[in-house]
């Protein structure tokens, strides 16, 4: 399966501050942003593979995602993606009910005391490194996402990086 990836990413935070001291007024506007178009390939600044899913995770459960064995369906074909370098991750908690949160990057399914990010309802987590990425190894190939909440949570997850597609 010969696939060409076309990837663009955007992150942006803007805000304005204003104050009225005793004399006059002051304001400050700030914008921090990044936007990139990633070319197809396997080197720095490139990616050749992407994957996404919408997952409903029951209360008290942990989702395990093996980066070397991602099932996919594209172009009406079933196949697999094996990532060798992870370059981008985004997770969006679609919950609207209070108290529904996810723990991204828990240590293991049995131990949810350590995690990379807590995503409350409506929150998102983003990590991106298109220059070097992180090599996927036997020791770090699994991403765990826990739902310690009292109810199910539906979330979206998307990954991009360097990988190989197969049609089996």
PyMOL commands that set and color helices and strands:
alter all, ss='L'
color gray80, all
select strands_A, chain A and resi 7-19+26-40+46-47+49-57+62-66+70-74+77-93+102-104+117-119+124-128+134-135+142-146+153-166
alter strands_A, ss='S'
color yellow, strands_A
deselect
rebuild
show_as cartoon
